[in-house]
Amino acid sequence: KKLHIFNEKQVLKSIEEKTVNKNKIEKEISNLNDELEKLNYIKSILFTQGTHLENVVETILKDIGINVEDSDDKNRVDKIIYIDPKIKSVIEIKGRLTKSASEKDCSQLEKWKMEEMTKLGYEPKGILVMNAFAEIDPVKRQDYFPNQMIAFAKKKELSLVSSDCLLKMYIDFKHGKITGEEIYNDLVTNIGVLDYKPFN
């Protein structure tokens, strides 16, 4: 039989209770760290380029309820997006560390859009999601899209979407202020630079 002296039983009981609380708190901290990691991942849409940027945009679009597919052509980096599979759009995702988008980004998107049209039998919408000036503080960034590029996009009826704009739309979506279908409609009906005003 164990021998307990003085307040040993109470000390042991306190240790047991605090261990349970400690484990609970550690689990809560772990869950909060996981949540913070997810938030930072979404926020990285403003600070990255390449495959990482493509993955973040794809994550956002899928969470909104938009289907995202890779192109059949492995040489193409654009993707196909849709809600209704009968009406598909071509989306290209680009990042620049210290520069704006350029007219050649629109030209490339237009080329892929035309290639996709031969497969679909109709002309899909072309959408460019651009994270320009990724290494610069977002509040100090210049215009993502130069005037000459905007003129070309309007002529070809392309939709130009900044990473900042897509993030604002996604935040409003998560707050229940806009639906995924409304976001998709904004993306595919827009011509030129998409100007989204967030809800207050």
Secondary structure, 3 states (H helix, E strand, C coil): CCCCCCCHHHHHHHHHHHHHHHHHHHHHHHHHHHHHHHHHHHHHHHCCCHHHHHHHHHHHHHHHCCEEEECCCCCCCCEEEECCCCCCEEEEEEECCCCCCCHHHHHHHHHHHHHHHHHHCCCCEEEEEEECCCCCCHHHCCCCCCHHHHHHHHHHCCEEEEHHHHHHHHHHHHCCCCCHHHHHHHHHHCCEECCCCCCC
